[in-house]
Every structure is written in structure tokens, then in C-alpha cells.
Amino acid sequence: MPNLRLADLTAEIEANVRRALLEDIGSGDITAQLIPAERLAKATIITREDCVVAGTAWVDAVFRQLDPRVAVHWQVADGDQAKANQALFHLEGPARSLLSGGAPGARMK
């Protein structure tokens, strides 16, 4: 069997993220609704312990599906080894979308 490439998994990743978002926030994130709609924010996502990075395509798909106005700026790539407290990626965009996308523990500005 040949090795799979990320491009071979795109449809499955999109469907997987769609199901997860439907299960997690359904028709809306009521907590994020407490934030003014026009509020923009920045967030930095860090790792709390040493790790090997995996799943960047899923993170990209989450924010693409939630709100294409969110910019994801990766500081690492899949397969990289990251140290505790290292920045993995930065987010910029509507604060509601950052919170709904799973960045509530991020350092937001």
C-alpha cells in the first residue's frame, strides 16, 4: 500500500472538522456571543510540554470553516519537535472565532 499524502486526506480532514464543530458548538457558541461581534483579537498558542507537532491541517481546517477571516501563522510544522512553552502558532481575527476555535486558554490581545 502506498504512503498517504496530506493532499489525499483533505476531504476526510474537512469532514472530520465539520463533525467536531457540529458536536462542539452546534448552531453557535453561546459563550463567544458575549464578546462584541466587531472585536478583533490576536492569540498565541503554546505547548505546555515538550512534544512532536502533529495536526496542523486540522487546525487550519477549524479556522477555515469557522471564519475565513482568521489568519493562522504557524511557527512550527508537522513533525517538528517543540519545547515546553514554545509558540506553535499565532491567530489574528474576530475574537468570537478565536474563542470558538478552541483558543480560550491562549494569550489574547
For each residue, the residues with C-beta under 8 A, 3 or more apart:
1:
2:
3:
4: 8 9
5: 8 9
6: 9 10 57
7: 10
8: 4 5
9: 4 5 6 12 13 57
10: 6 7 13 14 57
11: 14 15
12: 9 15 16
13: 9 10 16 17 57 58 61
14: 10 11 17 18 61 65
15: 11 12 18 19
16: 12 13 19 20 58 61
17: 13 14 20 21 58 61 62 65
18: 14 15 21 22 65
19: 15 16 22 23
20: 16 17 23 24 62
21: 17 18 24 25 62 65 66
22: 18 19 25 26
23: 19 20 26
24: 20 21
25: 21 22 28 29 100
26: 22 23
27:
28: 25 32 33
29: 25 32 33 96 99 100
30: 33 34
31: 34 99
32: 28 29 35 95 96 97 99 100
33: 28 29 30 96
34: 30 31
35: 32 39 95 96 99
36: 39 95
37: 94 96
38:
39: 35 36 94 95 96
40: 92 93 94 95
41: 91 92 93 94 95 98 108 109
42: 90 91 92 108 109
43: 90 91 98 103 106 107 108 109
44: 87 89 90 91 106 107
45: 87 88 89 90 91 103 106
46: 85 86 87 88 107
47: 50 51 82 83 84 85 86 88
48: 84 85
49: 84
50: 47 81 82 83 84
51: 47 81 82
52: 79 80 81 82
53: 56 76 77 78 79 80 81 82 88
54: 78 79
55: 58 59 78
56: 53 59 60 74 76 77 78 89
57: 6 9 10 13 60 61 78
58: 13 16 17 55 61 62
59: 55 56 62 63 72 89
60: 56 57 63 64 72
61: 13 14 16 17 57 58 64 65
62: 17 20 21 58 59 65 66 101 102
63: 59 60 66 67 68 70 72 91 93 97 101
64: 60 61 68
65: 14 17 18 21 61 62
66: 21 62 63 70 97 100 101
67: 63 70 93 94 96 97 101
68: 63 64
69: 93 94 97
70: 63 66 67 91 92 93 94 97 98 101
71: 91 92 93
72: 59 60 63 89 90 91
73: 89 90 91 92
74: 56 77 88 89
75: 86 87 88 89 90
76: 53 56 80 82 86 88 89
77: 53 56 74 80
78: 53 54 55 56 57
79: 52 53 54
80: 52 53 76 77
81: 50 51 52 53
82: 47 50 51 52 53 76 86 88
83: 47 50 86
84: 47 48 49 50
85: 46 47 48
86: 46 47 75 76 82 83
87: 44 45 46 75 90
88: 45 46 47 53 74 75 76 82
89: 44 45 56 59 72 73 74 75 76
90: 42 43 44 45 72 73 75 87
91: 41 42 43 44 45 63 70 71 72 73 98 101 103 106
92: 40 41 42 70 71 73
93: 40 41 63 67 69 70 71 97 98
94: 37 39 40 41 67 69 70 97 98
95: 32 35 36 39 40 41 98 99 108
96: 29 32 33 35 37 39 67 99 100
97: 32 63 66 67 69 70 93 94 100 101
98: 41 43 70 91 93 94 95 101 103 106 108
99: 29 31 32 35 95 96 103 104
100: 25 29 32 66 96 97
101: 62 63 66 67 70 91 97 98
102: 62
103: 43 45 91 98 99 106 108
104: 99
105:
106: 43 44 45 91 98 103
107: 43 44 46
108: 41 42 43 95 98 103
109: 41 42 43
